[in-house]
Amino acid sequence: MRNCVNPGPLPFGAADKKEKTMEKKKFYITTPIYYPSDKLHIGHTYCTVATDAMARYKRLAGYDVMFLTGTDEHGQKIEQKANEAGVSPKEFVDRIVEGPQGVKDLWKLMNISNDRFIRTTDDYHVAAVQRIFKKMYDNGDIYKGAYKGKYCTPCESFWTESQLVDGCCPDCGRPVVDAEEEAYFFRLSKYADRIRDLLENTDFLQPRSRVNEMVKNFIDPGLEDLCVSRTSFTWGVPVDFDPGHVVYVWVDALFNYATAMGYLNDAYGDYDHYWPADYHFVGKEIVRFHSIIWPAMLMSVGEPLPKHVFGHGWLLLDGGKMSKSKGNVVDPYILAEKFGVDALRFFLMRTFPFGSDGNFSNELLIQTINTDLANDLGNLVSRTTAMVGKYFGGQLPEGCRTWDAPENFDTDLIAMVSALRDTYETQMEACAPHNALAEVFKVIQRANKYIDETAPWALAKDMEANGKRLAHVLYNLLEATRVCGILLIPFMPESMEKLFRQIGAGAEAQTWDSAKVWGTLPETTAVVKGENLFPRIDMDKALEELEAAAEAAKKAALPAIELEPQLTEKVDFDTFCKSDFRAVKVKACENVKKSEKLLRFTLDDGTGTDRQILSGIAKWYKPEDLVGKTLVAIVNLPPRKMMGHESNGMLISAVHTEKGEEKLNLIMVDDCIPAGAKLC
Ligand code: MSP
């Protein structure tokens, strides 16, 4: 029997230093490596938290776990973004990976226990990818050709005509462009039969529904060779034997799972131990890369295939995928700060079936916290510990573990708790964390019902007669709480530490093995009613605050200055010259009655007759501040009536947007310019 002590939260990247325990069974799990093109959102967090929960569960169950995550830093999209930001691509990615609220910072906040972090710009990875590319070239699986096709720049994917949806990229729905370049190709077609066999006849790809998608959409129509080098940009791993080409970003990215263990490099020496990976957890839109291209490339270099790829669903917002470009992303920092990291982790895993899409909403998040954590779990812990405190001064008497004449509800509770670890394990092994949590919460609800059935407050009325029975009831409740607490460690590691302290469960009562041994908790352990683990949230107030926080974050993220795009349509010179721009002096200026926007100007335009112009600039100027100024007006526009006043011309201003707010500045010229001077 394994006997593993709960490792608790591991410090970020800790296991790089961890000793290998060869006698344990290994388990190697990965997340996708993230594009550091923008700040990560709750959808990315979902995938990483799921992988973390699985890794923690396996550690708890006694496995020697390797959990890898990282960043995928090459490619045209990054190069473009860096250009826009006016920095080098490396500076750009460094900021998003290492900087404040960057990728590493977010994983630290979310208590992600990854053992290793790879960046595809790491030297060892770059050199290994060059060796891998050469290896596939030398064995005849990579050859030179010319690529003509439809290219989606944001996704960095080439598509065939038949794969496009309404002429657009099938992944992101954006327009594709015709592209042609000299390129290297990978003989993906050669592996079609082996890939079909892998997908159809093994449990390599999960859930099963993803197999049909892959076979129907990609294998049945015929696998085409894959373009694996680019010449149209430079931010990538150079093909060392053909300068000018960089390795296609997906080839570079997929091999991270192997190079981070030391494949074809000396930076790490764990490849023989951990490879093949046991699980790649990936979002559904990148299943194609992981279940077709990745195994084919491994076949090409003669390496074993990962055991499983699991394609999870998306977190949707208002029915659509979250994306920065759509502006509908949910910020994990705001949620974690408001509700706590553990509550957020729990919500993500409890609410959405892992293989399917799920609709995110703040209401659902608050509801889940209130129902499961505050009501069910929180109440069980606080009622139980409070009663041990109130009736027994925080320590149950010896002998409370046993009871000679158990009631049906005693037996029922003990049977449910004793069976829980196995049902939980079955669900976790099936990558169904939502179901594993549902099993735990059935037991928590059962335990709360047990409180009502046994009515400890009634027993306490006659301690002499019922004291022993009362102690037994409370012991049963502590045990039920303890076992549920163990199984919740992978999801809420920090809160479970607090829970164990409150119910007096030491290290030996927090182990995986002990979750199956009813009665592990010492009878006279010290129980303390501590802080409320999960306070109830006021829904209306929290929703309002979240909205305000999201609004503030949106504003802060806006570019400091936004300019109107310049018009591309040309005006011929003669038409332009027909516009008569003149210097005008403000003789008088006043607000127009009943209008919040309009100012009425009386202007000297050099003709000797006053000119009246109305302008919607009251938001930016006080009338008295403008008297005496020399402005610019276009004077040959047809007259216009505004709020009952005639306006003869238009004053010229400069406009831009700053942090989401429209700004306007009247063009003012030097006062030495006489009224009526023509501007040309
Ligand atoms: N760089 C590639 C992965 C290379 S792996 C060799 C990539 N990066 S990504 O940053 O765009 O996405 C990383 C992961 O986040 C993907 O698995 C993706 O499915 C996941 N998610 C991004 N948005 C998501 C949701 N809204 N919901 C759930 N997961 C989503 O793809």
Residues whose N, C-alpha, C, O or C-beta is under 5 A from the ligand:
A	BS01	MSP	P32 I33 Y34 Y35 G43 H44 Y46 C47 D72 A253 L254 V282 G283 K284 I286 G313 W314 L315 M322
